[in-house]
Amino acid sequence: QYPSSTGSSPPQRLNIGEIDPIGSGASQNGQINHEEVRMLDFDIFARAGDAVNEQGIDVVEKIFTDPRRNLLKTFNIPTTTFREWVQLVMDNYHSENPFHNFRHAVNVLQTLHCYVSSLHDTMEASLSTTTTTITTSNSNPMVEYTPHVSFFSDIELLGGYIGALCHDLQHPGVNNTHLIATDHPLAVRYNDRSVLENHHAAVTFSLLDPSNNGGIDILTSVRSSGQFRVFRAVVLDCILGTDVTKHKECIAAIHTELTDMLAAAESTKMDNTATPADHEALLYHLIGHKRSNSSGDEGGILATITPASAAAKRQVLLRAMVEASDISNEARPHRFSHLWAPLVGEEFWQQGDRERALGMDVGAMFDRRKMNLGRDQQGFINYLCMPLYKELAGILPQTFASRVAALSNNASEWAKTIQ
């Protein structure tokens, strides 16, 4: 049972059958370390099994205590208290779900951490830790400024990471369409709009509220420093942004708020000799946390970006990165795609089985009698993953261009399996 801010009992969990988890069992020898959780070839199946164990909690702790941005230290969160809270989060994921379980949550968080770490590496390589001038081959220098090795502020990153970890809390193993069609109490509560995402967000803050039965407060420092409203806004935006019906809206926001702005700046500051790292450094200079407040010589663009508008644009980026992390299985090496895809399929097919038993129409992707995993994964890559990743690669090529290539490779690999 999760803590309820309304005092009412939560809706009953749907009865979804047990399956044997893939990759369960003991992790590889050796403790999980900070370096490996920054890598996209981190194997959560081998290192943490189904993640419903101490190893899963270890992965989360390593991410939140990364020496580059130690969020537990920054916000004075005791490690023991944090691990107790992560245990509570783990307990509020349904382990019987083939896909939407704690392992998926940890995987999404770890993927987001990889992307944030890549941005860190790009900034560290492109910019010194002292006053820096970006100069392009047309001898048109940028304003000197002191860089910070992250796009995001500490509170933004804390909100993004907690949003990623909690984005599917108490997922029942069926989608919004099913809940709405069956008049489930959650659909009634949230008026058929982003039903699951609203529920995940509500449970997140219930688990962070010690006034609720069983909630654990890890945000004492956040509240006392007056940053809770910012934190809450970031978490809500990241979780609600994972609603697949908001996917096109997310891509459009990147284009409007970031792509067009960056293209205008690049037209005056860069030529065809600019590297992918140069593009990411320019985006940081325009909207990054602790960016220069000088107007400089950016065709007037920097002068038009206020601290508030820069923060709003960073949130567009962070929300998109959480969304990209949520659908990242096909953006990883194919051996991981091959492990995750059957789990997604099984959960869909279990929903279809339930719908058939209820006399409902069953869509092709949910009908195990018509299942074609290769076809479904190709569609997932081409129509959902690729548009978002291409938009992100346009503004952050150093970080996301390789992920677009991985998507293309996985689409080709799945094509070989189609009968």
C-alpha positions in Angstrom: 0.0 0.0 0.0 1.3 3.4 -0.9 1.0 6.5 1.4 -2.1 8.4 0.3 -2.4 12.2 0.6 -6.2 11.9 0.4 -6.4 9.3 3.1 -8.3 6.9 0.8 -7.2 3.5 -0.2 -5.5 3.2 -3.6 -7.2 1.2 -6.4 -6.5 -2.5 -6.3 -3.6 -3.7 -8.4 -4.6 -5.6 -11.6 -4.0 -9.3 -11.5 -1.3 -9.9 -14.0 0.4 -13.3 -14.2 3.9 -14.0 -13.0 6.7 -14.7 -15.4 10.3 -15.7 -14.9 12.5 -12.6 -15.0 15.2 -12.6 -17.6 18.7 -12.1 -16.3 17.8 -12.8 -12.7 20.4 -14.2 -10.3 23.7 -13.1 -8.8 25.5 -10.1 -10.3 29.0 -10.3 -11.6 31.9 -10.3 -9.2 32.9 -6.9 -7.9 31.1 -3.9 -6.5 29.2 -1.6 -8.8 31.3 1.6 -9.3 30.8 5.1 -10.5 32.6 4.6 -13.8 30.5 1.7 -15.1 27.1 3.4 -14.4 28.2 6.3 -16.7 28.4 3.8 -19.6 25.7 2.8 -22.1 27.1 -0.7 -22.2 26.3 -1.1 -18.5 24.6 -4.5 -18.2 21.9 -4.2 -15.6 20.8 -7.8 -16.2 24.2 -9.1 -15.4 25.1 -6.6 -12.7 21.8 -6.4 -10.8 19.6 -9.2 -12.1 16.0 -8.1 -11.8 17.2 -5.1 -9.7 14.8 -5.9 -6.9 17.8 -6.4 -4.5 20.7 -4.6 -2.9 22.5 -4.4 -6.3 19.6 -2.4 -7.7 19.8 0.1 -4.8 23.6 0.2 -5.2 23.2 1.4 -8.9 20.9 4.2 -7.8 23.2 5.2 -4.9 26.3 5.3 -7.3 24.4 7.6 -9.6 23.4 10.0 -6.9 26.9 10.1 -5.4 28.8 10.5 -8.6 31.9 12.5 -7.6 31.2 15.0 -10.5 27.8 15.9 -9.0 27.3 14.3 -5.6 23.7 15.1 -5.1 23.5 13.4 -1.7 26.3 15.6 -0.4 25.0 18.7 -2.1 21.5 18.3 -0.5 22.7 16.8 2.8 20.8 13.6 2.3 22.2 10.8 4.6 23.1 7.7 2.6 21.2 5.4 5.0 18.0 7.5 4.7 18.4 7.7 0.9 18.8 3.9 0.6 15.7 3.4 2.8 13.8 5.7 0.5 15.0 3.9 -2.6 13.9 0.6 -1.0 10.5 2.2 -0.6 10.5 3.2 -4.3 11.5 -0.4 -5.2 8.6 -1.7 -3.1 6.2 0.4 -5.0 7.1 -1.1 -8.4 5.3 -4.3 -9.3 7.9 -7.0 -9.7 5.4 -9.3 -11.5 5.3 -6.9 -14.5 7.5 -8.2 -17.2 8.7 -4.8 -18.2 7.4 -1.9 -16.1 9.1 -2.8 -12.9 12.0 -1.5 -10.8 14.6 -2.8 -13.2 13.1 -0.6 -16.0 13.1 2.4 -13.6 16.8 1.9 -12.7 17.6 1.4 -16.4 15.9 4.7 -17.3 17.8 6.6 -14.5 21.1 5.0 -15.5 20.5 6.0 -19.2 19.8 9.6 -18.2 22.9 9.6 -16.1 24.9 8.4 -19.2 23.5 11.3 -21.3 24.2 13.9 -18.5 27.7 12.4 -18.1 28.3 12.7 -21.8 27.4 16.4 -21.6 29.8 16.7 -18.7 32.6 15.1 -20.7 32.0 17.3 -23.7 32.1 20.5 -21.6 35.2 19.3 -19.8 37.0 18.6 -23.1 35.8 21.7 -24.8 36.1 24.2 -22.1 38.9 24.8 -19.5 38.0 25.4 -15.9 39.2 29.0 -16.2 38.0 31.9 -18.3 37.6 30.6 -21.8 37.1 32.1 -25.2 35.3 30.1 -28.0 36.8 31.0 -31.3 35.7 29.8 -34.7 37.6 29.8 -38.0 35.9 33.0 -39.1 37.8 34.7 -36.2 34.6 35.9 -34.6 35.2 35.2 -30.9 32.6 34.4 -28.3 32.4 36.4 -25.1 34.8 35.2 -22.4 33.1 33.3 -19.6 33.7 30.9 -16.9 32.1 27.5 -17.8 30.4 25.1 -15.5 30.6 21.4 -16.5 26.9 20.8 -16.5 23.9 22.1 -18.4 21.7 21.8 -15.4 21.7 23.2 -11.9 21.9 20.9 -8.9 18.2 21.2 -8.2 17.3 20.5 -11.8 19.4 17.5 -11.9 18.0 16.2 -8.6 14.5 16.6 -9.9 15.4 15.0 -13.3 17.0 12.0 -11.6 14.2 11.4 -9.1 11.6 11.9 -11.9 13.4 9.2 -14.0 13.6 6.8 -11.1 9.9 7.3 -10.1 8.4 7.8 -13.6 6.5 4.5 -13.6 5.7 3.9 -9.9 2.9 1.4 -9.3 2.5 0.8 -13.0 -0.2 -1.9 -13.3 1.2 -3.5 -16.4 -1.5 -2.1 -18.8 -1.6 1.2 -20.6 -3.8 4.3 -20.4 -6.0 3.1 -23.2 -6.9 0.0 -21.3 -7.6 1.8 -18.1 -9.9 4.3 -19.8 -11.7 1.7 -21.8 -12.5 -0.3 -18.6 -13.4 2.7 -16.5 -10.7 1.9 -14.0 -10.8 4.0 -10.8 -7.5 5.7 -11.9 -9.0 6.8 -15.1 -12.0 8.2 -13.3 -9.7 9.9 -10.8 -7.6 11.6 -13.5 -10.4 12.3 -16.0 -9.0 10.0 -18.7 -5.9 12.4 -19.1 -2.4 11.1 -18.7 -3.9 8.6 -16.2 -0.8 6.6 -15.3 1.6 9.5 -15.5 -0.6 11.5 -13.0 -0.7 8.5 -10.8 3.1 7.9 -10.9 3.7 11.6 -10.0 1.2 11.5 -7.1 2.8 8.4 -5.7 6.2 10.0 -6.0 5.4 12.9 -3.8 3.5 10.6 -1.4 6.7 8.6 -0.9 8.6 11.8 -0.2 6.1 13.1 2.4 6.7 11.9 6.0 3.3 13.0 7.1 1.9 10.2 5.0 2.1 6.7 6.4 5.4 5.3 5.4 6.7 8.3 3.5 10.4 9.2 3.9 11.6 12.8 3.7 15.0 13.1 1.8 14.3 16.7 0.9 14.9 18.6 4.2 17.6 20.7 2.7 15.6 21.3 -0.4 12.7 22.6 1.6 14.8 24.7 4.0 16.6 26.3 1.1 13.4 27.4 -0.6 14.0 25.1 -3.7 11.1 22.7 -3.2 8.8 24.4 -5.7 11.4 24.3 -8.4 12.2 20.6 -7.6 8.5 19.7 -7.7 8.0 21.5 -11.0 10.9 19.6 -12.6 9.8 16.2 -11.3 6.2 16.7 -12.5 7.3 17.9 -15.9 9.6 15.0 -16.4 7.1 12.3 -15.3 4.1 13.8 -17.1 6.3 14.2 -20.2 6.6 10.4 -20.5 3.0 10.1 -21.7 3.4 8.8 -25.2 0.5 11.0 -26.4 2.8 14.0 -25.5 5.6 12.7 -27.7 5.1 14.9 -30.7 4.6 17.9 -28.4 8.0 17.1 -26.8 9.8 17.0 -30.2 8.1 20.2 -31.3 9.2 22.0 -28.1 12.8 21.0 -28.7 12.6 22.4 -32.2 10.9 25.6 -31.2 12.8 26.4 -28.0 16.3 25.0 -28.9 16.9 23.9 -32.5 15.8 27.2 -34.0 17.7 29.3 -31.4 20.9 27.3 -31.9 20.6 27.5 -35.7 20.4 31.3 -35.6 23.4 31.5 -33.3 25.4 29.1 -35.4 24.8 31.1 -38.6 26.8 33.9 -37.1 29.3 32.0 -35.0 30.3 28.8 -36.8 31.2 27.5 -40.2 31.7 24.0 -41.6 34.8 23.4 -39.6 32.9 23.4 -36.3 32.9 20.0 -34.4 30.0 18.4 -32.7 31.6 19.5 -29.4 31.6 23.1 -30.6 27.8 22.9 -31.2 27.2 21.5 -27.6 29.5 24.2 -26.2 27.5 26.9 -28.0 24.2 25.5 -26.7 25.7 25.6 -23.2 26.8 29.2 -23.7 23.3 30.2 -24.7 21.2 28.4 -22.0 23.5 26.5 -19.6 23.5 26.8 -15.9 25.9 29.6 -14.8 26.2 30.8 -18.4 27.6 34.3 -19.1 25.2 37.1 -18.5 27.1 39.3 -21.0 25.3 40.1 -24.3 28.5 39.6 -26.3 28.5 39.2 -30.0 25.9 36.5 -30.7 23.8 38.5 -33.1 21.8 39.7 -30.2 20.6 36.2 -29.3 22.3 35.8 -25.9 21.0 39.3 -24.9 17.4 38.1 -25.4 17.7 35.1 -23.2 16.9 35.9 -19.6 17.9 33.6 -16.7 14.2 32.5 -16.5 13.9 31.8 -20.2 17.2 29.9 -20.1 15.9 27.8 -17.2 12.7 27.1 -19.2 14.7 26.0 -22.2 16.9 23.7 -20.0 13.7 22.1 -18.7 12.6 21.4 -22.3 15.9 19.7 -22.8 15.8 17.7 -19.5 12.2 16.6 -20.1 13.3 15.4 -23.6 16.3 13.5 -22.2 14.1 11.7 -19.6 11.7 10.8 -22.4 14.6 9.6 -24.6 15.9 7.5 -21.6 12.5 6.0 -21.2 12.5 4.7 -24.7 16.3 4.0 -24.9 16.4 0.2 -25.1 16.7 0.4 -28.9 19.3 3.1 -28.7 21.7 0.8 -26.9 23.8 -2.1 -28.4 21.6 -4.8 -29.9 22.4 -7.3 -27.3 20.5 -5.2 -24.8 17.7 -4.5 -27.2 17.4 -8.2 -27.7 16.9 -8.7 -23.9 14.4 -5.9 -23.4 12.1 -6.4 -26.4 10.7 -9.8 -25.3 9.8 -8.2 -21.9 7.9 -5.4 -23.5 6.2 -7.9 -25.8 5.2 -10.2 -23.0 3.6 -7.3 -21.0 1.7 -6.1 -24.1 0.5 -9.7 -24.8 -0.6 -10.2 -21.2 -2.7 -7.0 -21.6 -4.1 -8.5 -24.8 -5.0 -11.7 -23.1 -6.8 -9.8 -20.4 -8.7 -7.7 -23.0 -9.7 -10.9 -24.9 -11.1 -12.4 -21.7 -13.1 -9.2 -21.2 -14.5 -9.4 -24.8 -12.6 -6.3 -25.9 -11.0 -5.7 -29.3 -7.3 -6.6 -29.1 -4.9 -4.5 -31.2 -2.2 -6.3 -33.3 0.7 -5.3 -31.0 -1.2 -6.8 -28.0 -2.3 -10.0 -29.7 0.1 -12.9 -29.0 -1.6 -14.8 -31.8 -0.4 -12.2 -34.2 2.8 -11.3 -32.5 5.8 -10.3 -34.7 8.4 -8.8 -32.4 10.8 -7.8 -35.2 8.0 -5.8 -36.9 6.9 -4.2 -33.7 10.4 -3.1 -32.8 11.0 -1.7 -36.2 7.9 0.4 -35.9 8.9 1.5 -32.4 12.3 2.6 -33.6 11.1 4.4 -36.8 8.0 6.1 -35.5 8.7 6.8 -31.8 12.5 6.7 -31.1 14.1 8.0 -34.3 12.2 11.4 -34.5 13.1 12.3 -30.9 16.7 11.1 -31.1 17.3 12.9 -34.4 16.0 16.1 -32.9 18.3 15.7 -29.9 21.2 14.9 -32.1 20.6 18.1 -34.0 21.4 20.2 -30.9 23.7 17.8 -29.0 25.5 15.8 -31.7 28.4 14.7 -29.5 25.9 12.9 -27.2 23.1 11.7 -29.4 24.5 11.2 -33.0 25.9 7.8 -31.9 22.4 6.9 -30.5 20.8 7.6 -33.9 23.3 5.2 -35.4 22.5 2.6 -32.8 18.8 2.9 -33.6 19.5 2.4 -37.3 21.6 -0.6 -36.6 18.9 -2.2 -34.3 16.2 -1.5 -36.9 18.4 -3.4 -39.4 18.9 -6.3 -37.0 15.2 -6.6 -36.2 14.4 -6.5 -40.0 16.4 -9.8 -40.3 14.0 -11.5 -38.0 10.8 -10.6 -39.8 9.3 -13.6 -41.5 
